[in-house]
Amino acid sequence: MRLTTRTNLAARVLMFCAVNPGTRVRSAEIAAACNASANHIARVVQQLQAEGFLDTQRGRSGGLQLARPPSAISIGTVFRLFETEIPFAECFDPVSNTCPLTGACRLRGFLTRALDAFYHELDRVTLDDLTRGNCGLEQLLTLAPALAGGCDGTDMVTAPVPRIGS
């Protein structure tokens, strides 16, 4: 399984905004910091804004920022938004499915359960979980100058994610 580029960029845009709270950021700043095409970022921003994740403002003093608190943004919801346009397998799209095995194949049921489990795990992760206290991410994405006594880089290596309810 591989996430689409748009899903990956959506996560980057949201993390950039979360690391720069209260600041209207520009798409060009996100594109530069995230090694992405400004055009691709603009399309992702447009979709995130349409779905209520971002607040955007045009003009010289314009930019974008989160429309919700990071703790209210489910990564599973964001990923579903960007991944649903492309069926996981041919048999998941009734319009273009030409697989002759569809009526007898059991693989689709297993794939459906696996995808459900994938999204179930991501539903438990918020944007806040990805960004709060993540000094390494802050060093990469923040627009503000480093604060004295702030991040010391000790969490540059990804810490294990705690298992909830397991």
N, CA, C and O of each residue as an XYZ file, in Angstrom:
664
protein
N       0.838     -1.171      0.000
C       0.000      0.000      0.000
C       0.886      1.239      0.000
O       1.930      1.285      0.652
N       0.446      2.223     -0.738
C       1.202      3.465     -0.811
C       0.224      4.626     -0.838
O      -0.738      4.617     -1.606
N       0.470      5.627      0.000
C      -0.390      6.801      0.023
C      -0.114      7.666     -1.201
O       1.003      7.704     -1.715
N      -1.147      8.353     -1.652
C      -0.962      9.259     -2.779
C      -0.135     10.461     -2.345
O      -0.045     10.773     -1.158
N       0.455     11.116     -3.304
C       1.231     12.321     -3.035
C       0.348     13.381     -2.390
O       0.792     14.098     -1.493
N      -0.900     13.486     -2.840
C      -1.801     14.497     -2.267
C      -2.069     14.232     -0.793
O      -2.156     15.180     -0.011
N      -2.203     12.983     -0.394
C      -2.414     12.663      1.020
C      -1.184     13.056      1.822
O      -1.300     13.657      2.890
N      -0.025     12.722      1.317
C       1.231     13.068      1.975
C       1.352     14.585      2.116
O       1.735     15.083      3.175
N       1.028     15.314      1.058
C       1.113     16.768      1.107
C       0.086     17.354      2.077
O       0.369     18.343      2.753
N      -1.087     16.761      2.150
C      -2.108     17.236      3.099
C      -1.583     17.136      4.525
O      -1.775     18.054      5.322
N      -0.928     16.037      4.851
C      -0.358     15.880      6.193
C       0.721     16.930      6.425
O       0.793     17.504      7.512
N       1.555     17.190      5.432
C       2.618     18.195      5.575
C       2.038     19.593      5.784
O       2.512     20.346      6.635
N       1.011     19.937      5.005
C       0.373     21.249      5.129
C      -0.189     21.427      6.532
O       0.027     22.459      7.167
N      -0.906     20.426      7.011
C      -1.519     20.522      8.340
C      -0.459     20.592      9.434
O      -0.608     21.355     10.388
N       0.611     19.804      9.309
C       1.672     19.858     10.316
C       2.357     21.223     10.294
O       2.669     21.773     11.349
N       2.592     21.769      9.111
C       3.214     23.091      9.002
C       2.359     24.129      9.721
O       2.879     24.944     10.483
N       1.064     24.102      9.483
C       0.156     25.057     10.128
C       0.113     24.840     11.639
O       0.067     25.808     12.398
N       0.126     23.599     12.080
C       0.076     23.310     13.517
C       1.342     23.768     14.233
O       1.281     24.197     15.385
N       2.473     23.680     13.569
C       3.747     24.094     14.168
C       3.857     25.622     14.210
O       4.681     26.169     14.943
N       3.030     26.299     13.427
C       3.032     27.760     13.378
C       1.657     28.305     13.792
O       0.996     28.981     13.003
N       1.230     28.013     15.018
C      -0.117     28.414     15.450
C      -0.272     29.933     15.507
O       0.654     30.663     15.861
N      -1.475     30.381     15.147
C      -1.757     31.809     15.213
C      -1.077     32.624     14.136
O      -1.142     33.853     14.164
N      -0.428     31.975     13.191
C       0.278     32.662     12.111
C      -0.357     32.280     10.784
O      -0.582     31.101     10.509
N      -0.642     33.276      9.972
C      -1.111     32.980      8.617
C       0.122     32.666      7.783
O       0.979     33.526      7.576
N       0.205     31.451      7.316
C       1.350     31.027      6.519
C       0.971     31.056      5.041
O      -0.209     31.049      4.688
N       1.958     31.089      4.212
C       1.717     31.117      2.764
C       2.022     29.748      2.159
O       2.892     29.015      2.630
N       1.291     29.435      1.121
C       1.490     28.167      0.420
C       2.931     28.025     -0.050
O       3.496     26.933      0.005
N       3.528     29.119     -0.512
C       4.909     29.074     -1.000
C       5.874     28.688      0.120
O       6.853     27.983     -0.125
N       5.607     29.143      1.346
C       6.458     28.782      2.488
C       6.353     27.290      2.776
O       7.347     26.626      3.072
N       5.144     26.783      2.684
C       4.941     25.349      2.914
C       5.640     24.549      1.824
O       6.330     23.570      2.111
N       5.465     24.960      0.584
C       6.083     24.253     -0.536
C       7.604     24.208     -0.382
O       8.225     23.169     -0.602
N       8.193     25.333     -0.007
C       9.651     25.392      0.154
C      10.114     24.499      1.304
O      11.081     23.752      1.156
N       9.441     24.570      2.430
C       9.852     23.791      3.601
C       9.605     22.295      3.421
O      10.311     21.470      4.001
N       8.604     21.950      2.619
C       8.209     20.540      2.475
C       8.659     19.923      1.163
O       8.249     18.814      0.823
N       9.513     20.645      0.414
C      10.048     20.115     -0.833
C       8.924     19.655     -1.765
O       8.905     18.511     -2.220
N       8.001     20.558     -2.036
C       6.834     20.213     -2.840
C       6.563     21.301     -3.873
O       7.013     22.439     -3.738
N       5.835     20.929     -4.881
C       5.421     21.870     -5.911
C       4.377     22.825     -5.342
O       3.437     22.399     -4.670
N       4.545     24.115     -5.613
C       3.576     25.114     -5.153
C       2.193     24.834     -5.734
O       1.182     25.064     -5.070
N       2.146     24.345     -6.955
C       0.880     24.027     -7.596
C       0.174     22.878     -6.867
O      -1.032     22.938     -6.628
N       0.921     21.846     -6.521
C       0.328     20.714     -5.795
C      -0.143     21.152     -4.405
O      -1.220     20.756     -3.958
N       0.656     21.957     -3.735
C       0.274     22.464     -2.414
C      -1.012     23.278     -2.529
O      -1.907     23.143     -1.695
N      -1.108     24.114     -3.548
C      -2.299     24.957     -3.725
C      -3.558     24.104     -3.883
O      -4.601     24.426     -3.313
N      -3.468     23.026     -4.648
C      -4.636     22.158     -4.833
C      -5.026     21.455     -3.543
O      -6.212     21.304     -3.248
N      -4.032     21.026     -2.775
C      -4.291     20.371     -1.496
C      -4.906     21.367     -0.514
O      -5.859     21.041      0.194
N      -4.359     22.575     -0.475
C      -4.880     23.619      0.412
C      -6.338     23.905      0.069
O      -7.171     24.054      0.963
N      -6.643     23.981     -1.208
C      -8.011     24.248     -1.640
C      -8.972     23.173     -1.113
O     -10.058     23.495     -0.632
N      -8.578     21.918     -1.202
C      -9.434     20.832     -0.726
C      -9.545     20.840      0.804
O     -10.628     20.620      1.347
N      -8.446     21.088      1.489
C      -8.483     21.159      2.956
C      -9.357     22.325      3.419
O     -10.056     22.217      4.427
N      -9.320     23.420      2.696
C     -10.157     24.575      3.039
C     -11.627     24.236      2.790
O     -12.482     24.551      3.618
N     -11.924     23.604      1.670
C     -13.303     23.257      1.337
C     -13.912     22.301      2.369
O     -15.121     22.316      2.599
N     -13.075     21.479      2.980
C     -13.549     20.509      3.971
C     -13.487     21.050      5.400
O     -13.791     20.326      6.349
N     -13.098     22.313      5.559
C     -13.131     22.951      6.865
C     -11.923     22.715      7.754
O     -11.988     22.972      8.956
N     -10.826     22.234      7.193
C      -9.612     22.035      7.982
C      -8.762     23.296      8.040
O      -8.042     23.522      9.012
N      -8.848     24.117      6.995
C      -8.044     25.334      6.913
C      -8.937     26.554      6.719
O     -10.007     26.482      6.115
N      -8.462     27.669      7.250
C      -9.071     28.969      7.024
C      -8.099     29.714      6.119
O      -6.922     29.855      6.450
N      -8.583     30.187      4.984
C      -7.700     30.885      4.048
C      -8.179     32.309      3.847
O      -9.365     32.616      3.972
N      -7.220     33.172      3.530
C      -7.521     34.572      3.262
C      -6.633     35.018      2.112
O      -5.417     34.830      2.146
N      -7.242     35.606      1.103
C      -6.487     36.100     -0.051
C      -5.942     37.497      0.218
O      -6.379     38.190      1.137
N      -4.988     37.888     -0.596
C      -4.484     39.250     -0.526
C      -3.106     39.355      0.082
O      -2.491     38.358      0.458
N      -2.637     40.580      0.171
C      -1.281     40.830      0.645
C      -1.065     40.328      2.070
O      -0.008     39.781      2.383
N      -2.054     40.510      2.925
C      -1.916     40.024      4.301
C      -2.579     38.662      4.477
O      -2.875     38.243      5.596
N      -2.805     37.988      3.376
C      -3.487     36.703      3.410
C      -2.574     35.554      3.773
O      -1.406     35.735      4.119
N      -3.134     34.387      3.685
C      -2.419     33.168      3.999
C      -3.410     32.132      4.498
O      -4.612     32.232      4.254
N      -2.900     31.159      5.184
C      -3.775     30.105      5.688
C      -3.349     29.701      7.080
O      -2.198     29.875      7.478
N      -4.305     29.158      7.810
C      -4.061     28.647      9.147
C      -5.107     27.591      9.441
O      -6.095     27.466      8.718
N      -4.892     26.842     10.491
C      -5.843     25.807     10.868
C      -7.186     26.434     11.213
O      -7.240     27.490     11.845
N      -8.252     25.794     10.806
C      -9.601     26.246     11.130
C     -10.121     25.539     12.381
O     -11.154     25.921     12.931
N      -9.411     24.522     12.820
C      -9.783     23.756     14.011
C      -8.532     23.565     14.863
O      -7.412     23.666     14.362
N      -8.724     23.289     16.145
C      -7.550     22.959     16.962
C      -6.916     21.649     16.477
O      -7.632     20.766     16.005
N      -5.602     21.509     16.583
C      -4.947     20.272     16.142
C      -5.520     19.015     16.808
O      -5.522     17.941     16.208
N      -5.996     19.150     18.029
C      -6.569     17.995     18.726
C      -7.908     17.566     18.134
O      -8.390     16.474     18.433
N      -8.514     18.409     17.301
C      -9.805     18.094     16.682
C      -9.654     17.626     15.237
O     -10.651     17.446     14.537
N      -8.430     17.431     14.793
C      -8.196     16.981     13.411
C      -7.692     15.551     13.433
O      -6.559     15.280     13.831
N      -8.544     14.646     13.003
C      -8.211     13.221     12.932
C      -7.443     12.938     11.645
O      -7.889     13.293     10.554
N      -6.304     12.306     11.784
C      -5.497     11.966     10.608
C      -6.244     10.959      9.724
O      -6.131     11.008      8.499
N      -6.997     10.058     10.335
C      -7.800      9.105      9.558
C      -8.806      9.816      8.674
O      -8.991      9.439      7.517
N      -9.452     10.834      9.201
C     -10.431     11.605      8.423
C      -9.753     12.298      7.248
O     -10.275     12.297      6.133
N      -8.598     12.886      7.498
C      -7.859     13.573      6.436
C      -7.433     12.568      5.363
O      -7.594     12.828      4.171
N      -6.899     11.442      5.776
C      -6.442     10.447      4.800
C      -7.608      9.918      3.968
O      -7.472      9.746      2.757
N      -8.745      9.661      4.599
C      -9.910      9.195      3.840
C     -10.310     10.211      2.786
O     -10.662      9.844      1.665
N     -10.259     11.472      3.138
C     -10.631     12.540      2.221
C      -9.809     12.482      0.936
O     -10.346     12.664     -0.157
N      -8.526     12.231      1.068
C      -7.642     12.246     -0.094
C      -7.480     10.883     -0.756
O      -7.115     10.818     -1.930
N      -7.736      9.814     -0.054
C      -7.524      8.477     -0.614
C      -8.768      7.878     -1.260
O      -8.648      6.907     -2.006
N      -9.957      8.418     -1.003
C     -11.173      7.785     -1.508
C     -11.367      7.928     -3.007
O     -12.140      7.174     -3.598
N     -10.686      8.875     -3.636
C     -10.861      9.059     -5.076
C     -10.277      7.899     -5.880
O     -10.728      7.632     -6.994
N      -9.303      7.226     -5.339
C      -8.646      6.141     -6.055
C      -8.977      4.830     -5.352
O      -8.607      4.644     -4.192
N      -9.672      3.911     -6.039
C     -10.000      2.636     -5.398
C      -8.730      1.851     -5.049
O      -7.740      1.897     -5.780
N      -8.772      1.144     -3.940
C      -7.608      0.383     -3.500
C      -7.245     -0.704     -4.505
O      -6.066     -0.942     -4.769
N      -8.237     -1.350     -5.051
C      -8.029     -2.383     -6.072
C      -9.130     -2.237     -7.120
O     -10.147     -1.588     -6.873
N      -8.930     -2.825     -8.253
C      -9.893     -2.712     -9.345
C     -11.299     -3.123     -8.921
O     -12.279     -2.484     -9.304
N     -11.398     -4.184     -8.133
C     -12.714     -4.695     -7.751
C     -13.459     -3.774     -6.784
O     -14.639     -3.996     -6.512
N     -12.796     -2.754     -6.264
C     -13.443     -1.798     -5.373
C     -14.203     -0.725     -6.156
O     -14.949      0.055     -5.565
N     -14.023     -0.678     -7.463
C     -14.698      0.315     -8.295
C     -15.685     -0.392     -9.224
O     -15.285     -0.964    -10.238
N     -16.975     -0.352     -8.877
C     -17.962     -1.077     -9.680
C     -18.063     -0.577    -11.116
O     -18.490     -1.327    -11.993
N     -17.684      0.662    -11.376
C     -17.777      1.222    -12.722
C     -16.700      0.670    -13.646
O     -16.981      0.347    -14.800
N     -15.468      0.559    -13.150
C     -14.369      0.140    -14.022
C     -13.886     -1.285    -13.764
O     -12.909     -1.722    -14.372
N     -14.548     -2.008    -12.882
C     -14.108     -3.366    -12.559
C     -14.321     -4.309    -13.743
O     -15.438     -4.470    -14.234
N     -13.234     -4.923    -14.188
C     -13.320     -5.916    -15.262
C     -12.775     -7.269    -14.806
O     -12.600     -8.173    -15.623
N     -12.507     -7.412    -13.517
C     -11.933     -8.653    -13.002
C     -12.955     -9.783    -13.090
O     -14.057     -9.662    -12.555
N     -12.604    -10.865    -13.753
C     -13.537    -11.979    -13.889
C     -13.687    -12.799    -12.596
O     -14.564    -13.660    -12.515
N     -12.856    -12.545    -11.603
C     -12.891    -13.328    -10.368
C     -13.806    -12.728     -9.301
O     -14.032    -13.352     -8.264
N     -14.329    -11.542     -9.536
C     -15.059    -10.789     -8.521
C     -16.124    -11.613     -7.804
O     -16.242    -11.529     -6.582
N     -16.879    -12.387     -8.518
C     -17.966    -13.154     -7.911
C     -17.508    -14.256     -6.971
O     -18.252    -14.643     -6.070
N     -16.299    -14.770     -7.163
C     -15.825    -15.896     -6.351
C     -14.604    -15.568     -5.492
O     -14.197    -16.383     -4.664
N     -14.028    -14.410     -5.675
C     -12.785    -14.063     -4.986
C     -13.057    -13.632     -3.548
O     -13.981    -12.863     -3.282
N     -12.251    -14.130     -2.640
C     -12.378    -13.768     -1.228
C     -11.397    -12.660     -0.821
O     -11.470    -12.134      0.290
N     -10.500    -12.322     -1.713
C      -9.478    -11.337     -1.386
C     -10.079     -9.980     -1.019
O      -9.582     -9.310     -0.114
N     -11.143     -9.570     -1.712
C     -11.736     -8.259     -1.450
C     -12.181     -8.134      0.008
O     -11.991     -7.080      0.615
N     -12.754     -9.161      0.567
C     -13.179     -9.124      1.972
C     -12.009     -8.922      2.916
O     -12.097     -8.155      3.875
N     -10.907     -9.618      2.640
C      -9.713     -9.464      3.484
C      -9.109     -8.062      3.326
O      -8.682     -7.446      4.302
N      -9.083     -7.572      2.083
C      -8.565     -6.226      1.849
C      -9.436     -5.171      2.538
O      -8.922     -4.199      3.090
N     -10.728     -5.365      2.502
C     -11.640     -4.431      3.165
C     -11.372     -4.391      4.656
O     -11.324     -3.311      5.244
N     -11.195     -5.546      5.278
C     -10.912     -5.589      6.716
C      -9.559     -4.952      7.022
O      -9.413     -4.256      8.027
N      -8.573     -5.185      6.162
C      -7.250     -4.602      6.374
C      -7.315     -3.074      6.265
O      -6.706     -2.370      7.071
N      -8.041     -2.566      5.284
C      -8.198     -1.118      5.142
C      -8.954     -0.528      6.332
O      -8.613      0.550      6.820
N      -9.977     -1.238      6.792
C     -10.717     -0.776      7.971
C      -9.789     -0.678      9.180
O      -9.873      0.280      9.949
N      -8.912     -1.655      9.352
C      -7.963     -1.651     10.474
C      -6.964     -0.495     10.324
O      -6.617      0.165     11.303
N      -6.512     -0.263      9.102
C      -5.585      0.835      8.810
C      -6.211      2.170      9.219
O      -5.595      2.957      9.939
N      -7.437      2.419      8.756
C      -8.095      3.679      9.074
C      -8.481      3.758     10.548
O      -8.476      4.844     11.128
N      -8.813      2.630     11.159
C      -9.120      2.623     12.592
C      -7.925      3.140     13.393
O      -8.092      3.927     14.324
N      -6.729      2.698     13.033
C      -5.523      3.168     13.728
C      -5.302      4.664     13.491
O      -4.962      5.399     14.418
N      -5.495      5.109     12.259
C      -5.294      6.521     11.953
C      -6.373      7.408     12.569
O      -6.119      8.579     12.854
N      -7.563      6.871     12.774
C      -8.628      7.631     13.430
C      -8.253      7.971     14.869
O      -8.765      8.938     15.432
N      -7.384      7.199     15.450
C      -6.967      7.416     16.838
C      -5.833      8.428     16.952
O      -5.422      8.776     18.059
N      -5.330      8.900     15.825
C      -4.216      9.846     15.804
C      -4.751     11.220     15.405
O      -5.480     11.353     14.421
N      -4.382     12.235     16.179
C      -4.762     13.601     15.825
C      -3.533     14.362     15.337
O      -2.396     13.923     15.514
N      -3.785     15.490     14.731
C      -2.694     16.361     14.310
C      -1.873     16.779     15.520
O      -0.656     16.936     15.421
N      -2.524     16.960     16.651
C      -1.830     17.312     17.890
C      -0.840     16.210     18.285
O       0.265     16.506     18.739
N      -1.229     14.946     18.115
C      -0.323     13.834     18.430
C       0.948     13.891     17.588
O       2.021     13.507     18.053
N       0.829     14.363     16.365
C       1.978     14.417     15.455
C       2.891     15.606     15.711
O       4.080     15.554     15.399
N       2.343     16.678     16.279
C       3.110     17.916     16.356
C       3.468     18.392     17.763
O       4.538     18.970     17.957
N       2.607     18.164     18.736
C       2.851     18.700     20.087
C       4.119     18.106     20.678
O       4.255     16.885     20.762
N       5.043     18.957     21.084
C       6.286     18.510     21.697
C       7.266     17.868     20.730
O       8.245     17.261     21.162
N       7.026     17.986     19.448
C       7.910     17.395     18.435
C       8.928     18.455     18.004
O       8.761     19.132     16.990
N       9.982     18.572     18.804
C      10.996     19.604     18.554
C      11.656     19.450     17.187
O      11.959     20.446     16.529
N      11.874     18.239     16.767
C      12.488     18.018     15.453
C      11.625     18.587     14.341
O      12.136     19.232     13.426
N      10.329     18.354     14.411
C       9.408     18.891     13.411
C       9.351     20.410     13.499
O       9.324     21.096     12.478
N       9.334     20.930     14.718
C       9.326     22.383     14.897
C      10.568     23.016     14.275
O      10.474     24.062     13.634
N      11.723     22.394     14.459
C      12.950     22.943     13.880
C      12.901     22.954     12.365
O      13.476     23.838     11.729
N      12.227     21.990     11.788
C      12.129     21.913     10.337
C      11.083     22.861      9.747
O      11.266     23.381      8.647
N       9.988     23.086     10.480
C       8.851     23.780      9.892
C       8.500     25.139     10.483
O       7.696     25.861      9.892
N       9.059     25.509     11.603
C       8.640     26.758     12.233
C       9.135     27.980     11.474
O      10.239     27.994     10.931
N       8.291     29.000     11.452
C       8.664     30.270     10.837
C       9.268     31.224     11.851
O       9.984     32.154     11.479
N       8.985     31.002     13.137
C       9.483     31.873     14.203
C      10.931     31.518     14.530
O      11.328     30.359     14.407
N      11.712     32.496     14.942
C      13.085     32.187     15.359
C      13.064     31.294     16.593
O      12.133     31.351     17.396
N      14.085     30.480     16.734
C      14.176     29.557     17.868
C      14.186     30.341     19.176
O      14.849     31.371     19.295
N      13.450     29.840     20.138
C      13.391     30.480     21.445
C      14.479     29.912     22.335
O      14.778     28.719     22.274
N      15.065     30.751     23.151
C      16.082     30.291     24.101
C      15.447     29.298     25.050
O      14.375     29.551     25.599
N      16.103     28.176     25.243
C      15.582     27.155     26.144
C      14.461     26.344     25.528
O      13.815     25.558     26.221
N      14.221     26.521     24.246
C      13.150     25.783     23.563
C      13.619     24.382     23.217
O      14.186     23.678     24.052
N      13.382     23.997     22.006
C      13.743     22.654     21.556
C      15.253     22.467     21.607
O      16.028     23.331     21.197
N      15.632     21.325     22.117
C      17.062     21.020     22.164
C      17.434     19.914     21.180
O      18.587     19.487     21.125
N      16.447     19.451     20.400
C      16.724     18.438     19.386
C      16.762     17.023     19.913
O      17.093     16.100     19.169
N      16.427     16.826     21.194
C      16.526     15.475     21.749
C      15.467     14.538     21.206
O      15.624     13.321     21.306
N      14.407     15.058     20.641
C      13.391     14.162     20.096
C      13.451     14.085     18.572
O      12.454     13.755     17.930
N      14.595     14.383     17.999
C      14.755     14.314     16.552
C      14.476     12.914     16.034
O      13.991     12.752     14.914
N      14.774     11.913     16.827
C      14.465     10.540     16.452
C      13.044     10.260     16.895
O      12.652     10.605     18.010
N      12.281      9.637     16.027
C      10.886      9.370     16.335
C      10.761      8.462     17.545
O      11.336      7.374     17.581
N      10.017      8.910     18.521
C       9.752      8.108     19.708
C       8.659      7.105     19.390
O       7.816      7.367     18.532
N       8.655      5.948     20.072
C       7.602      4.978     19.818
C       6.239      5.566     20.170
O       6.095      6.277     21.164
N       5.239      5.258     19.339
C       3.886      5.736     19.580
C       3.217      4.844     20.601
O       3.179      3.626     20.425
N       2.684      5.428     21.677
C       2.028      4.588     22.684
C       0.783      3.924     22.113
O       0.048      4.537     21.340
N       0.551      2.703     22.482
C      -0.629      1.956     22.060
C      -1.768      2.304     23.003
O      -1.619      2.196     24.220
N      -2.874      2.711     22.471
C      -4.037      3.080     23.271
C      -4.997      1.899     23.306
O      -5.410      1.389     22.264
N      -5.341      1.477     24.495
C      -6.342      0.434     24.653
C      -5.946     -0.936     24.135
O      -6.822     -1.733     23.798
N      -4.661     -1.237     24.060
C      -4.289     -2.572     23.583
C      -3.950     -3.488     24.715
O      -3.616     -4.651     24.489
